[in-house]
Amino acid sequence: METPEPAAEQFETYRPLLLGLAYRLLGSMGDAEDIVQDAHLRWTGTDRTGTRVTGAFLVTVVSRLALERLRSARAAREAYPGPWLPEPVATEALGPLDTAERRNTVAYATVHLMERLSPPERAVFVLRAVFELSYGEIARVIDTTETSCRQMHLRGARRLAAGRDRFALAEDEHAKLLTRFLEAVQSGDLAALTDLLTDDVTAWNDGGGKVRAALRPIEGRDQVVLFLSGLAVRRPFGTPRRVDVNGRPAMALTVDGIDQLVTIDVRDGLIDGTYAVLNPDKLGHVRARLGPADAVGNER
């Protein structure tokens, strides 16, 4: 007779998937890790003699815990000093990305856009897109009606449409575009920089009140070029290093002694959004992945 798999080992098979779920719902890997650990405690404290403790059970527990955490976090994010950006996370730490939707819903721009949704809308969107749950199943997870889930999914999809109807570049082309962008900023080549941006590009900077950063999103190509052109004049740049973040290439660099991570959103082959995370509290899940071999131009 086979020996039952220990509870801890059973849970570990689900952990990467649960971390990816919680991160999509919260935009913070630190919070996601807390939620998954709480779910682990509930798992080990649950009677496993029946059939209730399954992957579906864990998805339900994590979703409900994340919704509770997200509701309490919204007020803090509204009072955040400057724009609040999600925590960038090295791609390999985000769980399975074996389908287009799983990869798309963890893209940095999409996780950022999901802040526009209410907590229930965000849960419905993620559970539908990532896990392909039926509206009835989602209704049981978030304790609402099937009709309400359908309505929330429709509203959420509409709000995210502007950020999801994008032409995705191949990974190497995305990295080349990001490199050209940083080179243009660093050299002060305004013509080259202008040619890389859409007319309605937006630049987001998150210093979290810990380091100096723009306190409002900078909108429009002319304003973004003006803002970025001043950076190279005032502050020395370090050598950018590539890291794969949220399923896409990003660059980690030091500007005037301040570590930051820069990533971009692309529309029709041009940069439609730039995201610079300077808050040191949000760089822990990227910094640990960097090393000498990650320098731009080196083989990874």
Backbone torsions as a table, in degrees:
resi	resn	phi	psi	omega
1	MET	NA	136.0	-177.6
2	GLU	-71.8	142.3	176.2
3	THR	-79.9	129.9	179.9
4	PRO	-58.3	139.8	178.9
5	GLU	-66.0	130.6	179.8
6	PRO	-56.8	148.3	-176.7
7	ALA	-55.9	-42.0	-178.0
8	ALA	-61.6	-41.3	-179.9
9	GLU	-68.8	-38.9	176.5
10	GLN	-58.3	-45.9	-176.5
11	PHE	-64.5	-40.2	-176.1
12	GLU	-61.4	-27.7	178.1
13	THR	-66.9	-25.3	-179.7
14	TYR	-95.2	-15.9	-170.9
15	ARG	-55.0	-48.8	-179.1
16	PRO	-58.1	-41.4	178.8
17	LEU	-63.8	-41.6	-178.3
18	LEU	-69.1	-37.3	177.2
19	LEU	-63.9	-42.3	177.7
20	GLY	-62.3	-40.0	177.8
21	LEU	-63.4	-51.0	-176.9
22	ALA	-64.0	-37.4	178.5
23	TYR	-64.6	-43.5	178.6
24	ARG	-60.3	-35.5	-178.4
25	LEU	-78.1	-26.3	-171.9
26	LEU	-113.8	-26.2	-176.1
27	GLY	71.7	14.7	-179.3
28	SER	-140.8	118.8	178.6
29	MET	-71.1	-32.1	176.1
30	GLY	-60.2	-46.7	177.2
31	ASP	-66.1	-38.6	179.5
32	ALA	-61.4	-41.7	178.9
33	GLU	-63.6	-39.4	177.2
34	ASP	-62.4	-44.3	-179.0
35	ILE	-63.1	-45.7	-178.4
36	VAL	-65.7	-36.2	177.1
37	GLN	-66.1	-39.2	176.4
38	ASP	-62.6	-41.3	177.1
39	ALA	-62.5	-36.5	177.5
40	HIS	-61.9	-41.7	178.5
41	LEU	-63.5	-38.5	178.2
42	ARG	-69.3	-36.1	177.3
43	TRP	-61.7	-49.2	-177.3
44	THR	-69.8	-18.8	179.4
45	GLY	-97.5	8.8	-176.3
46	THR	-104.6	141.7	176.3
47	ASP	-66.4	118.0	-177.6
48	ARG	-101.6	18.6	179.6
49	THR	-76.9	-21.6	178.5
50	GLY	-96.2	-154.1	-177.8
51	THR	-111.0	7.0	-172.6
52	ARG	-71.1	-34.0	-175.5
53	VAL	-85.4	99.2	-177.9
54	THR	-140.5	-179.3	174.1
55	GLY	-58.5	-38.5	178.7
56	ALA	-62.8	-38.3	177.3
57	PHE	-62.3	-44.1	-177.9
58	LEU	-68.8	-38.4	175.9
59	VAL	-60.6	-40.9	178.7
60	THR	-64.1	-47.0	-179.0
61	VAL	-61.3	-48.2	-178.1
62	VAL	-64.7	-40.9	179.8
63	SER	-61.9	-44.7	-178.5
64	ARG	-68.3	-40.9	177.5
65	LEU	-64.9	-40.5	-179.8
66	ALA	-66.9	-39.1	177.4
67	LEU	-61.0	-43.6	178.4
68	GLU	-62.2	-43.9	179.5
69	ARG	-66.0	-39.8	-177.8
70	LEU	-66.3	-40.0	179.3
71	ARG	-61.1	-41.7	-179.4
72	SER	-73.8	-25.1	-177.7
73	ALA	-80.5	-22.3	-173.8
74	ARG	-61.3	-40.7	179.7
75	ALA	-64.0	-41.5	179.3
76	ALA	-65.1	-36.6	-179.6
77	ARG	-71.1	-32.3	177.2
78	GLU	-68.3	-28.6	179.4
79	ALA	-93.8	3.7	-177.5
80	TYR	-62.8	138.3	179.5
81	PRO	-73.6	100.3	-177.1
82	GLY	92.0	-176.9	-179.8
83	PRO	-61.9	137.5	174.2
84	TRP	-93.5	122.4	176.2
85	LEU	-113.4	152.0	177.1
86	PRO	-62.8	161.1	175.5
87	GLU	-77.3	120.5	177.2
88	PRO	-70.3	141.3	-175.2
89	VAL	-134.1	135.3	177.1
90	ALA	-56.8	136.3	-171.7
91	THR	-53.5	-41.8	-174.3
92	GLU	-67.2	-12.2	-179.7
93	ALA	-93.3	3.4	-171.6
94	LEU	-101.2	12.6	177.6
95	GLY	81.3	-171.7	-176.3
96	PRO	-61.0	133.0	175.0
97	LEU	-126.7	47.4	-171.0
98	ASP	-88.9	1.2	174.7
99	THR	-130.1	160.9	-179.5
100	ALA	-61.5	-40.1	-178.1
101	GLU	-68.8	-38.8	177.5
102	ARG	-62.8	-38.0	179.3
103	ARG	-72.7	-43.1	-178.5
104	ASN	-64.2	-39.5	-175.6
105	THR	-77.1	-7.1	175.4
106	VAL	-106.5	-2.9	176.3
107	ALA	-57.2	142.5	-172.3
108	TYR	-58.4	-44.6	-179.1
109	ALA	-63.3	-36.5	179.9
110	THR	-69.7	-43.4	177.6
111	VAL	-60.9	-37.8	176.9
112	HIS	-65.7	-44.7	-179.9
113	LEU	-63.4	-30.2	-178.8
114	MET	-65.7	-12.5	173.8
115	GLU	-65.1	-18.3	178.0
116	ARG	-72.1	-19.4	-175.1
117	LEU	-87.7	152.7	171.1
118	SER	-70.1	158.7	179.1
119	PRO	-53.1	-46.2	178.2
120	PRO	-64.1	-39.2	178.0
121	GLU	-61.3	-40.8	-179.7
122	ARG	-64.3	-42.6	179.3
123	ALA	-64.0	-44.3	179.1
124	VAL	-61.0	-46.2	-178.3
125	PHE	-61.2	-47.0	-176.9
126	VAL	-67.6	-46.2	-177.8
127	LEU	-65.4	-33.3	179.0
128	ARG	-74.5	-46.6	-174.8
129	ALA	-75.1	-42.0	-172.8
130	VAL	-86.3	-44.0	-174.5
131	PHE	-103.7	-5.7	178.6
132	GLU	54.6	37.5	177.3
133	LEU	-72.9	150.2	175.0
134	SER	-72.8	162.2	178.5
135	TYR	-62.9	-32.9	177.4
136	GLY	-64.8	-42.4	179.0
137	GLU	-65.7	-42.3	179.2
138	ILE	-64.2	-39.0	179.0
139	ALA	-58.7	-38.5	178.8
140	ARG	-70.8	-33.7	-179.8
141	VAL	-66.4	-46.4	-174.2
142	ILE	-101.6	8.0	173.6
143	ASP	59.8	60.2	175.7
144	THR	-146.3	-167.1	-178.4
145	THR	-97.1	160.0	178.3
146	GLU	-63.9	-40.2	178.5
147	THR	-61.7	-42.4	178.5
148	SER	-62.2	-39.5	178.9
149	CYS	-63.1	-42.2	178.1
150	ARG	-60.2	-43.7	-179.4
151	GLN	-66.0	-42.4	179.6
152	MET	-65.4	-38.0	179.3
153	HIS	-65.7	-40.3	178.9
154	LEU	-63.6	-46.2	178.6
155	ARG	-63.3	-44.1	-178.9
156	GLY	-63.5	-42.8	179.9
157	ALA	-62.8	-38.5	178.6
158	ARG	-65.0	-42.3	-178.5
159	ARG	-67.9	-29.6	-178.7
160	LEU	-91.4	-7.8	-173.2
161	ALA	-56.5	-40.6	-177.8
162	ALA	-63.2	-30.7	-178.5
163	GLY	-93.6	-8.1	-176.0
164	ARG	-111.9	-13.8	177.9
165	ASP	-86.3	66.6	-173.3
166	ARG	-127.3	149.9	176.3
167	PHE	-85.9	113.5	-177.0
168	ALA	-83.9	125.8	175.8
169	LEU	-77.4	154.6	170.7
170	ALA	-61.2	154.5	-173.1
171	GLU	-55.4	-44.4	-178.4
172	ASP	-68.7	-35.1	178.0
173	GLU	-69.5	-38.0	176.3
174	HIS	-60.7	-45.0	180.0
175	ALA	-64.1	-40.1	179.2
176	LYS	-64.4	-41.3	179.0
177	LEU	-63.9	-42.1	178.1
178	LEU	-64.1	-40.6	178.5
179	THR	-64.1	-44.0	178.1
180	ARG	-61.7	-38.4	178.4
181	PHE	-61.7	-49.2	-178.9
182	LEU	-67.1	-36.3	177.2
183	GLU	-63.8	-40.2	179.2
184	ALA	-66.6	-39.1	178.1
185	VAL	-65.7	-47.7	-175.8
186	GLN	-65.5	-36.8	-178.4
187	SER	-85.4	-11.8	-177.8
188	GLY	73.8	24.4	179.8
189	ASP	-81.9	91.6	-173.8
190	LEU	-66.9	-35.3	179.6
191	ALA	-64.9	-46.2	179.4
192	ALA	-64.4	-40.5	179.6
193	LEU	-63.9	-44.7	-180.0
194	THR	-60.4	-39.6	-177.8
195	ASP	-67.7	-18.0	-177.2
196	LEU	-90.5	-11.1	-170.7
197	LEU	-109.3	147.0	171.6
198	THR	-73.9	164.6	179.7
199	ASP	-61.0	-37.1	-174.9
200	ASP	-107.5	30.9	178.1
201	VAL	-57.8	148.0	175.8
202	THR	-126.4	136.3	176.6
203	ALA	-108.8	125.2	-179.8
204	TRP	-112.6	136.0	-179.8
205	ASN	-134.7	128.0	-176.7
206	ASP	-120.4	103.4	175.1
207	GLY	-101.9	-12.7	176.6
208	GLY	61.4	18.3	-176.7
209	GLY	76.6	-0.4	-179.1
210	LYS	-91.9	-32.9	178.0
211	VAL	-136.7	162.9	-178.1
212	ARG	-70.7	130.6	178.7
213	ALA	-158.6	160.3	178.5
214	ALA	-60.4	134.3	-175.6
215	LEU	-88.8	-4.6	176.8
216	ARG	-138.4	152.1	173.2
217	PRO	-60.1	142.4	179.7
218	ILE	-102.8	120.1	-169.5
219	GLU	-115.5	139.6	177.1
220	GLY	95.1	142.1	-174.3
221	ARG	-60.0	-44.3	-177.1
222	ASP	-62.3	-43.2	-178.8
223	GLN	-69.6	-37.4	178.8
224	VAL	-67.3	-43.2	178.0
225	VAL	-61.1	-43.6	179.1
226	LEU	-60.4	-44.0	-180.0
227	PHE	-65.1	-48.8	-175.6
228	LEU	-69.8	-34.0	-179.2
229	SER	-65.4	-27.7	178.4
230	GLY	-75.2	-21.0	-177.8
231	LEU	-65.4	-47.2	-177.1
232	ALA	-67.0	-30.7	-180.0
233	VAL	-69.6	-40.8	-173.1
234	ARG	-90.0	-25.0	-168.9
235	ARG	-134.8	133.6	176.8
236	PRO	-74.7	138.9	179.6
237	PHE	-95.8	142.4	168.1
238	GLY	-89.1	179.6	179.5
239	THR	-76.5	122.5	178.4
240	PRO	-65.5	146.3	176.4
241	ARG	-125.8	134.2	-177.9
242	ARG	-79.1	140.6	171.1
243	VAL	-144.5	141.1	178.3
244	ASP	-85.2	117.0	-173.5
245	VAL	-125.7	130.7	175.9
246	ASN	51.4	38.0	175.8
247	GLY	81.6	5.7	-178.7
248	ARG	-139.5	156.6	175.2
249	PRO	-66.4	142.6	173.9
250	ALA	-138.9	171.3	179.1
251	MET	-125.0	129.7	172.4
252	ALA	-101.9	133.5	-178.5
253	LEU	-152.7	169.4	177.1
254	THR	-116.9	127.2	177.8
255	VAL	-120.9	116.4	-178.2
256	ASP	54.4	40.3	176.8
257	GLY	81.7	1.3	-177.8
258	ILE	-108.0	121.5	177.4
259	ASP	-69.7	142.0	175.1
260	GLN	-155.4	160.7	175.4
261	LEU	-119.9	133.6	-177.4
262	VAL	-120.4	130.7	174.0
263	THR	-137.5	165.6	-174.0
264	ILE	-132.3	157.7	170.0
265	ASP	-112.2	141.0	-171.8
266	VAL	-121.1	136.7	174.0
267	ARG	-134.9	123.2	179.0
268	ASP	52.8	39.7	175.5
269	GLY	81.1	0.3	178.4
270	LEU	-118.0	160.7	-179.5
271	ILE	-80.3	120.4	-178.0
272	ASP	-105.6	-14.9	177.9
273	GLY	-156.4	140.8	173.4
274	THR	-120.7	140.9	-177.5
275	TYR	-129.6	118.7	178.3
276	ALA	-117.9	115.2	179.0
277	VAL	-101.3	112.1	-178.6
278	LEU	-108.3	-19.5	-179.0
279	ASN	-59.1	115.0	-175.7
280	PRO	-62.0	-24.3	179.6
281	ASP	-68.5	-16.2	-176.8
282	LYS	-103.9	4.6	-174.7
283	LEU	-104.5	0.7	-175.4
284	GLY	-62.1	-35.0	-177.6
285	HIS	-85.3	4.3	173.7
286	VAL	-114.8	-43.2	-175.3
287	ARG	-57.5	-38.2	-177.8
288	ALA	-66.5	-19.8	-178.7
289	ARG	-88.7	-7.6	-174.7
290	LEU	-88.5	145.4	176.7
291	GLY	-158.8	177.3	-177.4
292	PRO	-56.6	-31.9	-176.8
293	ALA	-73.9	-9.1	-179.1
294	ASP	-87.8	-3.8	-178.0
295	ALA	-57.6	143.0	180.0
296	VAL	-57.9	133.7	-179.7
297	GLY	94.6	-13.9	177.0
298	ASN	-93.4	156.9	175.5
299	GLU	-75.9	141.1	178.9
300	ARG	-98.9	NA	NA
